[in-house]
Amino acid sequence: MGARRLCAVVLAALLAGCGPATAATEAPPARHAPTEVRPVAVRTLIVDPSGPRPLPVTLWYPTAHGRVAPGRFPVVVHSHGLRSLPELHAALATRWAAAGFVVVAPTYPYTSRRAARFSRADVRNQPADAWRVIRHLVRLDARAGDPLAGHLDVGRFAATGHSAGGFTTAGMFTSGHSARLRSGVIIAGGGLAGAFAGPTAPLLFVHGTADPVVPLTVGQAGYQRATGPKAFLSVLGQGHGEYLTPGRPGFDEVVATTTDFLRWTLYDDRDAGRRLRTDATRPGVTSLDDHLTG
């Protein structure tokens, strides 16, 4: 099957059923990104436990002296791939949280490793699931007595995801999506018909050039369709996600690039934005196609 045909098949399979987003919300004033690396704690909760699609969610957040660190932190909603789990993404999530983000990862009901009835087609419903998580966190931030109440910067969300989670992330950027969603990182994924519409948001694509599962051409097709500030980080000679494992080629560059991208887009950290080209360029390991600032 040709690359263009494969891309069309993947996009068509994932399109139907993406739920509508919430109304636009103005972000609060930007705050300075933390300069120190924080210890990280983990907790779990369930979104809509009595509903038709209950979502177990894992959260990583920065701490100080055994409590949630002082201040408000932007939120990163991270989506796993097929037959995966949030905890398998802990290497990324922990590093992002240590840098000053609350990372929130749902376990999707029919595509995770724990799914009683696995269904690849259910990816089409996951963008709406991710938006339910965002709405839940907005309410949680105002809930008296919750340890994270008052610590979530609910005007500043990013969506990230790997593989099917990358397509889930793309599916969140549809016409009318909330301005709370300020940026996205699509790892080993691609775009959807109807995606990359609505309020312009910076997007970072990350893809192994030898990916045998989601071919490089699929990621590139999504990148070409995306409007607004965007960049494409190529992990040279790497496959579908081994570069997300500590110690593997490209891991350090992916962590540095994604962390500074999140700092730039969620904290308005201009120094982080200037570091992106250096973070992402290592001869023989990674390269960057950059249209972030025009």
Backbone as a ProteinNet text record, in pm:
[ID]
protein_1_A
[PRIMARY]
MGARRLCAVVLAALLAGCGPATAATEAPPARHAPTEVRPVAVRTLIVDPSGPRPLPVTLWYPTAHGRVAPGRFPVVVHSHGLRSLPELHAALATRWAAAGFVVVAPTYPYTSRRAARFSRADVRNQPADAWRVIRHLVRLDARAGDPLAGHLDVGRFAATGHSAGGFTTAGMFTSGHSARLRSGVIIAGGGLAGAFAGPTAPLLFVHGTADPVVPLTVGQAGYQRATGPKAFLSVLGQGHGEYLTPGRPGFDEVVATTTDFLRWTLYDDRDAGRRLRTDATRPGVTSLDDHLTG
[TERTIARY]
85.3	0	88.4	62.9	142.4	126.6	225.6	223.8	102.1	64.4	-51.4	-178.5	-192.8	-311.3	-315.4	-198.6	-193.7	-235.8	-186.7	-224.2	-374.6	-435	-579.1	-656.6	-611.6	-680.3	-673.2	-554.8	-539.1	-626.6	-626.5	-704	-853.3	-900.3	-1042.6	-1086.5	-1001.2	-1037.4	-1049.6	-972.1	-969.7	-1063.9	-1122.4	-1195.5	-1327.5	-1412.7	-1552.4	-1565.1	-1654.2	-1689.4	-1611.4	-1521.7	-1448.9	-1546.3	-1551.6	-1651.6	-1619.9	-1719.8	-1698.2	-1622.4	-1554.2	-1476.2	-1559.2	-1500.5	-1568.5	-1549.1	-1619.4	-1609.2	-1472.8	-1431	-1299.8	-1291.9	-1172.4	-1146.6	-1018.7	-1022.9	-903.9	-805	-677.9	-574.9	-538.5	-504	-457.7	-319.1	-270.8	-136.6	-30.9	70	177.2	256.9	309.7	394.9	532.5	631.9	766.7	778.2	846.2	870.1	965	941.8	1033.2	1175.9	1270.5	1411	1473.2	1408	1461.8	1386.2	1453.8	1390.6	1327.5	1200	1125.7	1115.1	1106.1	1064.3	922.6	888.6	760	683.5	554.6	465	362.6	299.6	201.8	73.6	-40.4	-168.6	-258.2	-365.6	-462.9	-602	-689.2	-830	-909.3	-1040.5	-1127.2	-1222.1	-1222.2	-1313.7	-1442.5	-1557.2	-1689.3	-1696.1	-1672.2	-1667.6	-1798.3	-1912.7	-2040.4	-2095	-2017.7	-2063.8	-2035.4	-2073.6	-2053.6	-1908	-1822.4	-1680.1	-1595.8	-1593.1	-1508.9	-1362.4	-1290	-1150.8	-1059.4	-987.6	-880	-772.4	-722	-626.1	-509	-388.1	-266	-212.8	-175.8	-124.2	14.9	104.7	237.3	242.2	294.7	295.3	418.3	464.4	583.6	551.8	647.9	627.1	738.5	709.3	808	774.1	870.7	852.2	734.2	716.5	614.9	475	459.1	328.9	337.6	219.4	220	301.6	391.3	476.1	389.4	434.2	354.4	345.3	233.2	212.8	109.6	82.4	-7	75.9	41.7	119.6	33.1	82.8	11	-2.8	-102.1	-137.5	-111.1	-49	-21.5	-106.6	-197.5	-280.2	-212.2	-166.9	-87.7	-165.9	-170.6	-247.9	-156.9	-183	-102.3	-142.3	-60.9	-88	-164.1	-181.6	-253.9	-181.6	-260.8	-210.7	-100	-111.2	-15.1	-85.7	-11.9	-63.6	7.1	-56	12.1	146.8	155.1	280.7	396.6	367.4	473.3	531.3	468.9	517.9	577.2	607	654	786.6	871.5	1000.9	981.7	888.6	858.2	779.5	674.4	584.1	657.7	747.1	819.6	909.6	975.4	1064.3	986.8	871.8	789.8	738.6	691.7	641.1	751.3	870.5	982.3	1017.7	986	1016	906.5	797.1	695.9	560.9	523.5	392.8	321	188.4	109.3	76.1	117.4	96.9	-14.8	-113.8	-235.7	-256.5	-261.2	-266.1	-384	-486.5	-598.7	-563.4	-625	-620	-746.6	-732.9	-850.9	-918.3	-1053.2	-1126.2	-1112.4	-1086.5	-1084.4	-953.3	-854.7	-727.5	-608	-628	-515.2	-480.3	-369.6	-325.7	-421.8	-497.6	-589.3	-731.6	-755.4	-891.3	-946.5	-1064.1	-1127.8	-1172.2	-1214.5	-1254	-1177.1	-1065.2	-981.4	-1047.8	-1042.4	-1097.5	-1012	-938.4	-856.4	-942.6	-1063.9	-1151.1	-1194	-1182.8	-1229.2	-1140.6	-1025.6	-941.7	-1022.1	-1119.9	-1199.3	-1273.3	-1299.8	-1372	-1280.4	-1152.2	-1060.5	-1038.8	-1044.1	-1034.4	-1142.5	-1264.1	-1371.2	-1341.2	-1282.7	-1241.1	-1140.6	-1042.2	-939.2	-999.7	-1098.8	-1166.7	-1244.4	-1299.7	-1366.2	-1266.9	-1145.8	-1041.8	-1013.8	-1003.6	-977.8	-1090.2	-1213.6	-1325.2	-1325.3	-1289.2	-1281.5	-1174.9	-1062.4	-954.2	-989.4	-1064.2	-1110.7	-1197.4	-1284.3	-1368.4	-1283.9	-1189	-1106.1	-1027.2	-980.7	-900	-979.3	-1111.7	-1196	-1257.1	-1217.7	-1280.2	-1206.9	-1273.4	-1212	-1168.7	-1048.7	-999.4	-915.3	-921	-835.2	-692.9	-591.3	-453.7	-410.3	-468.1	-428.5	-513	-615.9	-701.1	-617.4	-635.1	-559.6	-420.1	-380.6	-245.6	-246.2	-363.2	-371.8	-397.8	-313.4	-334	-431.4	-560	-662.4	-688.3	-614.8	-618.9	-508.9	-423.2	-305.3	-287.3	-343.8	-330.4	-250.6	-176.1	-119.5	-168.9	-178.9	-211.8	-90.6	-54.9	55.3	11	78.2	43	135.7	144.6	230.7	145.6	176.8	112.8	-37.4	-123.9	-267	-298	-217.6	-232.4	-194.9	-104.7	-73.9	-190.9	-259.1	-380.1	-489.9	-499.5	-593.8	-565.8	-439.1	-400.2	-440.5	-411.1	-449.8	-600.5	-676.6	-821.1	-880	-798.1	-845.4	-842.1	-763	-747.2	-843.6	-972.1	-1074.7	-1138.1	-1220.5	-1285.7	-1365.2	-1346.7	-1419.8	-1357	-1236.8	-1176.4	-1145.2	-1145.9	-1124.8	-984.9	-976.7	-846.3	-764.9	-826.1	-745	-633	-660.6	-564	-466.8	-347	-255.6	-145.9	-123	-19.5	-36	35.8	28.1	160.3	185.8	302.9	252.3	276.4	228.4	348.6	359.9	476.2	436.8	503.1	476.8	329.5	268.5	128.9	111.9	-9	-37.7	-166	-216.4	-334.3	-461.4	-573	-704.9	-776.2	-867.1	-953.7	-1031.7	-1029.1	-1095.3	-1006.4	-886.8	-794	-720.6	-649.9	-568.1	-655	-774.1	-864.8	-890.3	-968.5	-998.3	-881.6	-874	-766.1	-629.1	-543.5	-410.2	-331.5	-266	-185.6	-54.3	58	184.9	181.5	239.2	242.8	384.6	423.3	551.8	525.3	574.6	568.3	704	701.1	822.6	804.8	902.6	883.5	1018.5	1024.7	1141.4	1140.2	1254.5	1258.1	1246.2	1262	1248.5	1129.6	1026.9	909.4	836.2	825.6	756.9	606.7	558.6	419.4	337.9	379.1	320.2	430.8	428.3	539.7	563.9	689	728.9	639.8	599	516.9	382.8	329.7	202.9	221.2	328	356.4	382.5	456.8	486.5	360.6	266.2	141.1	62.4	57.7	-8.8	60.1	191.4	269.7	241.8	234.6	209.2	70.4	-25.4	-161.2	-177.4	-91.8	-105.2	-77.6	-156.8	-137.4	-78.9	-28.7	28.5	168.8	226	362.7	374.8	480	494.4	640.5	675.2	810.1	799.8	895.5	900.3	1037.9	1040.8	1165.3	1179.8	1279.1	1307.7	1412.3	1380.4	1475.6	1536.2	1658.4	1717.8	1743.9	1692.9	1716.1	1639.6	1550.7	1478.1	1337.7	1280.6	1151.9	1034.3	947	816.4	815.3	921.4	916.1	1025.9	1124.9	1234	1309.2	1301.7	1366.4	1296.3	1186.1	1120.2	1170.7	1269	1326.7	1459.6	1479.3	1606.7	1725.6	1828.1	1949.7	1950.7	1834.7	1830.6	1863	1916.1	1949.2	1826.9	1847.3	1741.9	1662.8	1671.1	1589	1618.3	1745.3	1779.6	1733.4	1747	1706.1	1554.7	1480.7	1334.3	1287.5	1346.5	1307.9	1337.2	1456.7	1493.4	1403.4	1377.4	1297.4	1153	1093.3	953.1	937.6	1031.7	1022	1030.5	1126	1136.9	1020.3	967.3	848	730.8	712.1	604.9	629.5	753	784	756.6	791.8	770.2	621.7	542.5	402.1	311	347.3	260.1	304.4	433.8	483.6	526.3	513.2	563.2	710.6	786.7	929	1009.2	1049.3	1118.7	1256.4	1322.4	1453.2	1437.8	1332.1	1306.9	1281.5	1206.2	1182.6	1310.6	1401.4	1529.5	1615.4	1597.7	1679.5	1634	1513.6	1457.5	1547.7	1602.6	1685.4	1810.1	1867.6	1984.9	1946.9	1835.2	1787.4	1770.5	1716.3	1665.2	1763.6	1880.9	1975	2100.9	2114.7	2235.7	2271.6	2382.3	2415.9	2412.4	2343.3	2333	2227.8	2166.3	2067.6	1930.7	1926.1	1799.9	1820.3	1712.1	1713	1577	1571.3	1448.8	1412.9	1287.4	1227.3	1141.1	1169.4	1117.3	1042.2	912.7	831.4	757.3	829.9	767.2	744.3	832.8	823.5	812.8	777.3	759.4	889.3
-118.6	0	122.9	220.6	340.7	425	514.3	596	686.7	746.1	834.5	757.7	636.6	555.3	514.4	475.5	436	551.7	670.6	787.2	807.5	796.5	816.8	714	587.8	482.1	509.4	546.2	573	689.7	796.2	913.1	883.7	811.5	780.1	693.2	598	506.8	578.6	687.4	753.8	873	916.3	1041.5	1036.9	942	948.8	948.9	1028.6	1023.3	1114.3	1200	1290.7	1392	1403.5	1487	1634.6	1719.8	1863.5	1911.4	2024.2	2080.6	2183	2233.9	2333.1	2470.8	2567.7	2703.9	2762.6	2863.4	2924.4	2991.1	2984.6	3043.6	3124.8	3246.8	3331.3	3284.1	3273.3	3227.7	3338.2	3301.9	3402.6	3451.6	3557.1	3607.1	3498.5	3502.8	3403.5	3419.1	3309.9	3311	3260.9	3294.2	3250.3	3099.1	3035.6	2892	2865.3	2757	2724.7	2705.6	2746.9	2730.2	2607.5	2551.7	2435.1	2309.6	2195.3	2065.6	2017.9	1988.8	1951.1	1799.8	1749	1610	1592.6	1469.9	1442.1	1337.6	1360.1	1262.4	1216.1	1101.9	1042.6	1013.1	1038.2	998.1	949.8	884.1	837.4	882.9	893.1	923.1	864.8	869.1	819.3	930.6	960.2	1058	986	1039.8	982.2	834.2	800.1	658.1	583.4	653.6	586.2	604.3	666.7	690.4	572.7	584.4	473.9	452.6	555.2	544.3	598.9	527	574.2	575.9	678	696.2	697.6	588.9	598	693.6	778.7	880.9	879	884.6	895.1	1036.4	1096.6	1232.3	1234.6	1306.1	1336	1486	1527.5	1670.4	1705.6	1831.5	1872.3	1893.6	1862.5	1872.7	1953.8	1991.6	2055.9	2016.4	1959.1	1919.3	1824.2	1734	1631.1	1674	1797.4	1847	1897.2	1928.5	1992.7	2120.3	2142.2	2260.8	2386.3	2495.2	2618.7	2673.4	2737.3	2797.2	2722.8	2776.1	2712.4	2660.2	2540.3	2474.2	2443.3	2474.3	2432.6	2280.4	2233.8	2092.2	2032.2	1914	1838.4	1711.8	1697.8	1576.8	1483.4	1368.3	1276.6	1149.1	1113.3	997.3	883.5	763.5	646.1	587.6	496.4	427.5	297.8	221.7	95.6	-3.9	-69.7	-171.6	-116.3	8.4	70.2	114.5	183.1	230.2	360.2	445.5	568.3	544.1	441.9	420.7	383.5	335.2	305.4	432.5	546.3	676.1	756.9	690.9	761.5	833.3	782.5	847.6	989.8	1008.4	1143.6	1222.5	1160.5	1231.5	1284.1	1203	1245	1364.2	1362.2	1473.2	1601.2	1589.2	1709	1764.3	1677.1	1723.6	1790.1	1733.9	1791.4	1930.9	1957.2	2087.3	2189.8	2150.7	2248.8	2232.8	2107.4	2081.2	1973.3	1977.5	1864.4	1780.9	1655.6	1566.8	1469.5	1462.2	1386	1287.8	1158.2	1055.5	961.2	969	875.1	736	634.7	498	476.3	468.9	463.9	327.2	324.2	202.9	84.9	109.7	-1.8	-15.8	65.5	55.2	33	31.3	13.3	-135.1	-160.8	-298.3	-371.5	-297.6	-359.5	-372.8	-332.8	-334.5	-476.6	-495.1	-627.2	-661.5	-559.4	-577.7	-475.4	-517.1	-426	-391.4	-261.8	-217.6	-104	-133.3	-30.9	86.1	55.7	159.5	260.7	226.4	318	441.2	441.7	561.9	683.8	664.5	776.5	848.3	778.8	838.6	904.2	885.5	929.6	1080.9	1155.7	1301.3	1355.9	1305.1	1348.6	1306.5	1187.4	1145.4	1243.2	1282.9	1374.8	1509.3	1554.7	1679.3	1662.3	1542.9	1518.8	1531.7	1484	1497	1644.3	1724.6	1867.4	1932	1902.9	1962.3	1918.4	1791.6	1741.9	1817.7	1844.7	1913.7	2058.4	2121.8	2258.2	2258.4	2160.2	2151.6	2115.1	2023.9	1981.3	2097.9	2187.1	2299.8	2389.2	2387.5	2470.5	2391.2	2265.8	2178.7	2191	2247.4	2265.7	2131.6	2127.4	2007.5	1916.6	1930.7	1847.1	1903.1	1816.1	1865.7	1950.6	1924.4	2000.3	2125.9	2145.4	2263.4	2390	2481	2604.9	2594.1	2473.6	2454.1	2426.5	2420.1	2392.3	2521.5	2552.7	2669.8	2628.3	2639	2579.8	2660.3	2766.5	2835.5	2793	2700.6	2663.1	2511.2	2448.5	2304.8	2279.2	2168.4	2112	1969.1	1920.9	1780.8	1714.9	1598	1520.8	1375.9	1300.2	1160.1	1086.5	955.5	868.9	772.1	757.5	660.5	689.6	594.9	623.8	742.8	760.9	879.7	1006.8	997.5	1113.1	1151	1049.9	1078.1	1133.7	1081.1	1135.4	1282.9	1317	1456.2	1542.8	1497.7	1574.2	1596.2	1493.6	1502.7	1601	1651.6	1752.2	1892.3	1910.7	2043.1	2058.8	2055.4	2069.5	2207.9	2240.8	2371.1	2393	2508.2	2541.5	2490.9	2431.9	2381.3	2496.9	2465.7	2567	2626.3	2757.4	2824.1	2784.1	2708.2	2651.1	2564.4	2498.6	2407.4	2490.7	2511.5	2609.6	2549.3	2418.4	2358.1	2207.1	2140.3	1995.6	1935.3	1812.4	1734.3	1600.1	1572.3	1450.7	1362.7	1251.3	1163.3	1036.9	1010.2	890.4	879	993	996.3	1080	1129.3	1210.3	1287.3	1342.8	1426.4	1350.5	1417.7	1366.4	1467	1418.3	1510.3	1592.4	1723.6	1811.8	1860.8	1804	1848.1	1973.8	2034.4	2153.1	2269.8	2281.6	2391.7	2467.1	2573.3	2651.3	2740.7	2782.3	2871.4	2812.7	2894.8	2847.5	2813.1	2697.8	2654.2	2595.1	2626.6	2566.9	2415.1	2345.4	2199.4	2151.2	2048.9	1982.1	1837.2	1794.1	1654.5	1590	1467.9	1389.4	1255.3	1214	1090.3	1024.7	893.6	817.4	801.2	820	813.8	672	571.3	431.2	364.4	441.7	389.3	288.7	160.5	60.5	51.5	121.1	111.4	227.2	348.2	468.1	530.1	508.8	554.1	703.9	740.6	880.3	967.8	916.4	995.3	1034.7	951.6	984.2	1103.8	1100.8	1215.1	1341.2	1327.9	1443.7	1501.2	1413.3	1461.2	1544.4	1498.9	1577.2	1710.6	1706.7	1828.7	1929.5	1883.3	1974.2	2037.7	1963.7	2016	2112.5	2101.7	2186.6	2332	2421.5	2564.1	2626.4	2745.3	2812.3	2765.7	2808.1	2768.7	2617.1	2560.3	2414.6	2377.8	2258.4	2205	2054	1994.1	1848.7	1800.6	1724.1	1667	1526.1	1503.3	1370.2	1302.5	1179.4	1098.9	1000.4	1025.2	962.1	813.4	731.1	587.7	513.5	582.2	519	479.8	384.8	327.1	395.4	314.9	364.6	427.6	422.1	483.8	441.1	366.5	328.3	449.2	562.2	686	749	690.5	735.4	661.1	575	496.5	557.3	586.7	644.4	560.9	627.8	561.5	526.6	532.4	500.4	623.9	604.4	719.5	809	937.1	1034.2	1070	989.5	1017	1154.1	1184.4	1311.9	1429.8	1416.7	1525.1	1542.1	1430.1	1438.3	1501.4	1461.7	1520.2	1669.6	1708.8	1850.4	1932.5	1880.9	1955.6	1968.1	1857.6	1863.6	1948.8	1939.3	2018.9	2167.1	2206.4	2348.5	2395.1	2307.9	2343.6	2372.1	2287.4	2309.3	2434.3	2458.7	2580.8	2704.7	2697.3	2811.2	2837.8	2732.1	2750.9	2767.6	2714.8	2721.4	2824.2	2855.6	2958.9	3086.5	3086.9	3200.2	3227.3	3119.5	3127.4	3146.1	3268	3296.9	3231.8	3221.3	3153.9	3008.3	2942.3	2803.5	2796.2	2891	2893.8	2906.9	2990.1	3006.5	2881.9	2801.4	2679.6	2565.7	2574	2459.7	2410.9	2499.2	2456.8	2382.9	2429.7	2361.2	2227.6	2224.6	2100.3	1991.3	2030.6	1933.7	1897	1956.4	1931.7	1865.7	1737.1	1663.1	1578.5	1608.1	1536.5	1384.9	1318.4	1173.2	1119	1205.7	1159.6	1223.5	1356.4	1426.2	1545.3	1586.6	1709.6	1774.6	1907.1	1982.3	2062.2	2045.8	2134.7	2231.7	2360.3	2458.1	2568.6	2577.9	2691.1	2747.6	2762.4	2806.3	2956.1	3030.3	3176.6	3242.4	3164.5	3222.6	3235.6
0	0	0	-89	-96.6	27.9	49.1	170	173.9	55.5	54.7	86.3	29.2	56	202.8	259.1	399.9	488.4	456.4	535.5	532.6	412.7	400.6	481.1	478.1	552.2	701.8	751.9	894.5	936.5	857.6	894.4	893.4	791.4	783.2	900.2	938.2	1047.2	1179.6	1198	1326.5	1335.3	1222.4	1220.4	1295.4	1262.7	1305	1456.7	1505.3	1646.9	1736.7	1684.8	1771.2	1829.2	1960.4	2024.2	2013.8	2030.5	2025.1	2146.4	2132.1	2240.9	2316.5	2423.5	2504	2444.4	2499.3	2450.3	2483.8	2407.2	2426.6	2563.5	2621.1	2751.7	2744.2	2796.5	2793.7	2897.8	2860	2952.4	3050.2	3172.6	3267.7	3228.7	3293.1	3260.4	3276.3	3189.5	3195.7	3324.6	3372.6	3490.4	3451.3	3531.7	3501	3517.2	3424.9	3435.8	3552.7	3625.9	3736.5	3686	3766.2	3729.2	3793.5	3895.5	3963.6	3921.9	3931	3905.1	4035.2	4031	4151.2	4164.9	4289.4	4308.6	4255.3	4218.6	4154.8	4234.6	4251.9	4313.8	4210.9	4240.7	4149.5	4227.3	4163.5	4221.1	4107.8	4144.1	4045.2	4086.3	3988.9	4012	3895.2	3905.8	3798.3	3757.2	3629	3573	3532.8	3575	3544.2	3581.1	3708	3746	3724	3726.6	3706.7	3565.7	3476.5	3341.7	3249.8	3122.1	3027.6	2987.9	3007.1	2972.4	3088.2	3201.4	3312.2	3269.6	3316.1	3274.6	3396.4	3424.5	3523.4	3471.4	3558.8	3519.1	3616.1	3561.9	3641.1	3628.9	3742.7	3744.9	3806.5	3743.1	3796.8	3822.5	3939.2	3969.9	4054.6	4043.6	4118.5	4265.9	4352.1	4496.1	4561.8	4685	4772.6	4915.3	4984	5123.8	5140.6	5043.5	5054.4	5015.2	4969.3	4926.6	4782.8	4726.7	4595.5	4605.2	4511.4	4513.9	4505.5	4568	4563.2	4420.9	4392.8	4262	4179.9	4061.3	3964.4	3847.8	3802.9	3699.5	3577.3	3457.7	3337.1	3333.7	3257.5	3257.3	3119.5	3118.5	2996.4	3000	2903.3	2893.5	2793.6	2843	2760	2729.4	2601.2	2556.4	2512.5	2563.7	2531.6	2396.4	2347.4	2222.2	2243.5	2135.2	2141.9	2232.1	2316.9	2410.6	2499.6	2535.8	2625.1	2752.4	2841.6	2968.7	3005.9	3086.4	3128.1	3194.1	3279.8	3351.6	3260	3139.8	3044.3	2983.5	3010.8	2964.5	3079.4	3189.6	3308.6	3286.7	3199.1	3177.1	3126.8	3033.6	2985.7	3090.1	3143.3	3233	3356	3412.3	3531.7	3501.6	3388.4	3353.5	3325.4	3260.3	3238.6	3371.2	3458.5	3588.2	3669.5	3667.5	3741.9	3691.6	3564.4	3504.3	3528.5	3595.3	3630.5	3564.6	3534.7	3475.2	3555.4	3551.9	3598.5	3475.2	3475.7	3360.9	3395.9	3309	3335.5	3220.8	3251.8	3147.8	3171	3086	3098.6	3047.3	3105.9	3053.6	2972.5	2841.1	2754.8	2763.7	2758.6	2796.5	2702.3	2572.7	2478.4	2401	2431.5	2358.9	2449.2	2580.4	2671.3	2685.4	2747.3	2772.4	2864	2944.4	3040.7	2986.5	2864.2	2809.8	2806.1	2862.1	2858	2716.1	2641.7	2501.2	2418.1	2364	2286.6	2153.8	2118.5	1990.2	1935.9	1831.2	1767	1717.8	1671.4	1616.4	1721.2	1849.7	1954.1	1967.5	1900.7	1901.9	1859.4	1772.3	1722.8	1835.2	1946.9	2058.9	2162.2	2148.5	2253.6	2261.7	2150.7	2168.6	2261.8	2249	2339.3	2483.1	2501.7	2636.1	2695.7	2615.4	2664.5	2703.1	2627.7	2665.3	2795.2	2819.8	2948.9	3063.4	3041.8	3144.1	3171.2	3065.6	3085.1	3165.7	3129.7	3203.3	3349.6	3373.3	3510.6	3589.8	3528.2	3598.4	3628.4	3539.5	3567.8	3693.5	3706	3826.7	3948.7	3931.4	4044.1	4101.3	4015.5	4063.5	4158	4145.4	4232	4346.5	4361.6	4461.3	4594.7	4692.3	4823.2	4881.2	4934.4	4999.7	4913.1	4780.1	4696.1	4699.4	4713.4	4721.9	4602.2	4483.8	4365.3	4344	4425.3	4409.5	4423.2	4329	4330.9	4274.8	4230.9	4175.6	4025.5	3963	3819.6	3744.2	3649.4	3564.5	3454.1	3482.4	3396.4	3269.2	3247.6	3119.6	3025.7	3071	2992.5	2993	2890.5	2870.7	2742.9	2742.5	2619.8	2608.2	2485.5	2459.9	2395.5	2444.5	2387.8	2374.4	2289.2	2277.1	2183.9	2203.7	2123.2	2041.6	1913.3	1824.7	1815.9	1853.3	1853.9	1943	2046.5	2130.2	2057	1958.5	1875.7	1787.1	1730.7	1653.3	1744.4	1866.3	1963.5	1987.9	2004.8	2025.6	1907.3	1785.7	1667	1662.9	1704.3	1701	1800.3	1892.3	1987.3	1926.9	1821	1760.3	1642.6	1671.7	1569.2	1579.2	1481.7	1478.9	1606.7	1667.2	1788.4	1916.1	1907.9	2031.6	2125.9	2252.9	2355.1	2345.1	2369.3	2372	2494.3	2587.7	2695.3	2638.4	2524.6	2463.8	2380.8	2434.6	2378.8	2291.6	2298.8	2214.9	2214.6	2122.6	2112.7	2070.5	2117.5	2077.6	2026.9	1899.7	1833.8	1806.7	1879.9	1872.5	1797.4	1685.1	1604.6	1568.2	1539.2	1499.3	1374.5	1353.2	1236	1255.1	1146.5	1153.7	1123.1	1145.1	1113.8	1023.7	940.7	868.2	970	953.7	1048.1	1159.5	1171.7	1274.9	1230.4	1327.3	1302.9	1256.8	1316.1	1287.5	1417.1	1407.7	1526.2	1563.6	1691.9	1734.1	1700.6	1642.6	1606.2	1731.3	1729.9	1844	1792.2	1854.7	1812.6	1827.6	1729.4	1729.9	1704.3	1779.3	1760.2	1723.7	1607.7	1566.3	1594.5	1648	1674.1	1605.9	1524.1	1448.5	1418.6	1438.6	1396	1244.9	1182.7	1036.2	983.6	1070.1	1028.3	1096.8	1129.3	1199.5	1110.3	1152.9	1071.6	1100.2	1201.1	1242.8	1186.3	1215.6	1155.4	1070.3	939.6	856	867.3	846	851.3	763.4	647.9	555.6	616.7	707.2	772.5	865.7	944.9	1030.5	950.3	840.8	757.5	693.7	655.4	596.6	697.6	822.2	926.2	948.1	948.3	967.3	856.8	734	623.2	632.3	687	698.1	814.5	912.7	1031	994.8	1052.1	1029.8	1156.1	1143.5	1259.3	1287.6	1400.3	1436	1449.1	1391.5	1396.3	1374.2	1421	1400.1	1389.5	1317.7	1299.7	1342.5	1452.2	1504.2	1450.9	1368.2	1314.7	1402.9	1445.6	1522.2	1422.9	1384.5	1267.5	1289.7	1197.3	1201.3	1308	1380	1490	1446.4	1522.6	1487.3	1554	1615	1656.7	1795.7	1869.7	2001.7	2095.5	2046.2	2135.1	2188.1	2117.2	2160.8	2280.5	2327	2448.9	2571.8	2553.4	2662.4	2704.2	2833.4	2877.4	2832.9	2786.9	2741.4	2594.3	2527.6	2386	2302.5	2181.1	2096.9	2073.7	2094.2	2073.1	2197	2304.2	2422.5	2481.6	2504	2566.2	2480.9	2350.1	2260.2	2259.1	2260.9	2264.1	2394.2	2507	2635.9	2637.5	2595.5	2598.8	2506.9	2386.4	2290	2335.7	2379.7	2421.7	2548.3	2641	2764	2733.2	2650.7	2617.6	2531.6	2446.5	2369.4	2463.7	2564.3	2661	2744	2782.7	2857.7	2773.3	2645.7	2556	2534.7	2512.1	2476.7	2597.8	2712.6	2829.5	2932.8	2935.1	3025.7	2952.1	2820	2741.3	2770.8	2783.8	2816.5	2686.8	2658.8	2533.9	2528	2642.3	2643.1	2601.2	2649.4	2608.9	2459.1	2405.5	2262.3	2182.4	2231.7	2161.2	2170.7	2276.6	2293.2	2203.3	2148.1	2076.6	1964.4	1886.9	1773.3	1820.9	1930.3	1985.2	2046.1	2120	2180.3	2075.6	1959	1862.3	1753.2	1753.7	1645	1699.9	1670.5	1704.5	1583.7	1516.5	1393.1	1412.1	1320.3	1323.2	1417.5	1498.6	1596.5	1571.6	1565.4	1545.2	1453	1388.5	1309.5	1320.7	1293.5	1315	1191.8	1147.8	1048.7	1127.1	1115.8	1211.1	1138.9	1170.8	1126.4	1247.7	1356.5	1481.4	1486.1	1423.8	1434.7	1299.2	1195.8	1063.3	986.7
[MASK]
++++++++++++++++++++++++++++++++++++++++++++++++++++++++++++++++++++++++++++++++++++++++++++++++++++++++++++++++++++++++++++++++++++++++++++++++++++++++++++++++++++++++++++++++++++++++++++++++++++++++++++++++++++++++++++++++++++++++++++++++++++++++++++++++++++++++++++++++++++++++++++++++++++++

